[in-house]
Amino acid sequence: MKLKELIIKNRSYRGYDHTRKVTREELLEMVDCARLSASSMNQQPLKFALAYEEETVDELQKATIWARKLPQLTLPHPGKEPTAFIVICQDMNINDNRPLFIRDVGVTAQSILLAATEMGLGGCMIGSFQKSAFIETLKLGEGIEPILVVAIGKPDEEVVLTDVKDGAVNYYRDENDVHYVPKRALEDIIL
């Protein structure tokens, strides 16, 4: 699959096939792609916590907040939760400058999601989560701060890219629970 095809297929999924478990080996391969990605000043302060055991995933799921633009919905729908998480953390013992490495977080998250997409999986970046619950559940050590959560699983929902109309960029769902993601036209973003 070509890169552009991977990017188009890589959506923020909020519904997963709960019967398809993600393995530790698959998660390690995703993190290996992230490890090889660029890092500011090559400091490499990011560490990755893997959650794939059902009990741990369930605990972490309770500490996440999904789809804030759709507050009327409970997402993921019951029984459609992800079967794994990769938690991107910053090791403050290496470097405690959070703003300096926020771009590293984005680069590694995208690398993880592209690797997942190539494997026939998908995911969603989650910035709204209870840090203390993640630290406790994952038994993160001193100076290890969770920065971004990446849900991983086999997508079990339809996500459709659509054109922005009247400047409205908020994602939405129709009566069939199809998720629409408006994208600006190329000519509208070139200066």
C-alpha positions in Angstrom: 0.0 0.0 0.0 1.4 3.4 -0.9 1.9 6.1 1.8 -1.1 8.2 0.7 -3.4 5.2 0.8 -2.1 4.4 4.4 -2.8 8.0 5.5 -6.3 8.0 4.0 -7.0 4.6 5.7 -5.5 5.8 9.0 -8.6 7.4 10.7 -9.4 8.0 14.4 -11.5 5.0 15.1 -13.9 5.0 18.0 -15.3 1.5 17.5 -13.4 -1.8 17.5 -14.0 -5.5 17.0 -13.6 -6.7 20.6 -13.0 -10.3 19.5 -9.7 -9.4 17.7 -7.1 -9.1 20.4 -3.9 -7.2 19.7 -0.8 -9.0 20.7 2.3 -7.8 22.5 4.3 -8.6 19.4 2.1 -6.4 17.2 2.5 -3.5 19.8 6.3 -4.0 19.9 6.4 -3.7 16.1 4.4 -0.5 16.2 6.7 1.0 18.9 9.7 -0.1 16.9 8.5 2.1 14.1 8.1 4.9 16.6 11.6 4.3 18.0 13.0 4.8 14.5 11.2 8.1 14.0 12.8 11.5 14.3 13.4 13.0 17.7 14.2 16.6 18.7 18.0 16.9 19.2 18.0 13.1 19.1 17.3 13.2 22.8 14.8 10.3 22.6 13.0 11.0 25.9 9.9 9.1 25.0 9.0 5.7 26.5 6.1 3.5 25.7 3.8 1.5 28.1 2.0 -1.4 26.4 -1.4 -2.5 27.6 -2.9 -5.6 26.0 -4.1 -7.8 28.8 -7.9 -7.5 29.1 -8.0 -6.4 32.8 -5.4 -3.7 32.3 -7.1 -2.4 29.1 -10.5 -2.3 30.8 -9.0 -0.2 33.7 -7.4 2.2 31.3 -10.5 2.5 29.2 -12.4 3.7 32.3 -9.8 6.5 32.6 -10.2 7.9 29.0 -12.5 10.5 27.5 -13.5 10.0 23.9 -15.0 12.1 21.1 -15.4 15.4 23.1 -17.1 16.9 20.0 -19.9 14.4 20.3 -20.9 14.7 24.0 -24.3 13.2 23.4 -22.7 9.9 22.5 -20.9 7.3 24.6 -18.0 6.3 22.5 -16.8 3.7 22.1 -20.2 2.0 22.2 -20.3 -0.8 24.8 -18.6 -3.9 23.4 -16.7 -1.8 20.8 -13.7 -0.8 23.0 -10.1 -1.1 21.8 -8.2 -4.2 22.8 -4.9 -2.5 23.5 -3.3 0.8 24.3 0.1 2.3 23.7 0.8 5.1 26.2 3.4 7.5 25.0 5.3 8.8 28.1 8.1 11.3 28.5 11.0 10.2 30.7 11.5 13.5 32.7 14.8 12.0 33.9 16.2 12.3 30.4 14.7 15.7 29.7 11.9 17.5 31.5 11.1 20.1 28.8 7.6 19.0 27.8 7.0 21.7 25.1 10.3 20.9 23.4 9.3 17.2 22.8 5.5 17.6 22.0 6.3 17.4 18.3 8.1 14.1 19.0 4.9 12.8 20.6 3.0 13.6 17.4 5.6 12.1 15.1 5.7 8.8 17.1 1.9 8.6 17.5 1.5 8.9 13.7 4.3 6.3 13.1 2.4 3.9 15.5 -0.9 4.5 13.8 0.5 4.0 10.3 2.2 0.8 11.4 -1.2 -0.3 12.9 -3.0 0.5 9.7 -0.5 -1.5 7.6 -1.3 -4.5 9.9 -5.0 -4.1 9.3 -5.6 -2.5 12.7 -6.4 1.1 13.6 -6.4 3.4 16.5 -7.2 6.8 18.0 -5.0 9.3 19.7 -6.5 10.3 23.1 -5.3 13.4 24.9 -8.1 13.4 27.5 -7.4 10.9 30.2 -6.8 10.6 33.9 -3.1 10.7 34.3 -3.1 9.5 37.9 -5.1 6.4 36.9 -2.7 5.6 34.1 0.4 6.0 36.3 -1.2 3.8 39.0 -2.5 1.1 36.6 0.7 0.9 34.6 2.9 1.3 37.6 4.9 4.0 35.9 8.2 4.8 37.6 9.4 8.1 39.1 9.7 10.8 36.4 7.7 8.8 33.8 4.8 11.0 32.7 2.0 9.8 30.4 1.6 12.4 27.6 -0.7 10.7 25.0 -2.7 7.6 24.8 -3.1 5.6 21.6 -6.0 3.2 21.5 -5.4 0.2 19.2 -7.7 -2.5 17.8 -9.4 -3.8 14.7 -11.7 -1.0 13.4 -15.4 -1.9 13.5 -17.0 1.2 12.2 -17.2 3.3 9.0 -15.3 6.5 8.8 -15.8 8.7 5.8 -13.7 11.7 4.7 -15.9 14.5 3.3 -15.3 18.1 2.1 -15.7 21.0 4.5 -19.0 22.9 3.8 -19.6 26.4 5.0 -16.4 26.3 7.1 -17.7 23.5 9.4 -14.8 21.2 10.4 -16.4 19.3 13.3 -16.7 15.6 12.8 -20.2 14.1 13.1 -22.2 10.9 12.8 -25.3 10.2 10.8 -28.4 8.1 11.8 -26.6 4.9 10.8 -23.6 5.8 13.1 -21.3 6.5 10.2 -18.6 8.8 11.3 -17.8 11.8 8.9 -14.6 13.8 9.0 -14.7 17.1 7.0 -11.4 17.9 5.4 -10.4 21.3 3.9 -9.6 21.3 0.2 -6.0 21.4 -0.9 -6.4 24.8 -2.6 -7.8 26.2 0.7 -4.6 25.4 2.7 -1.9 26.4 0.3 -0.7 30.0 1.0 
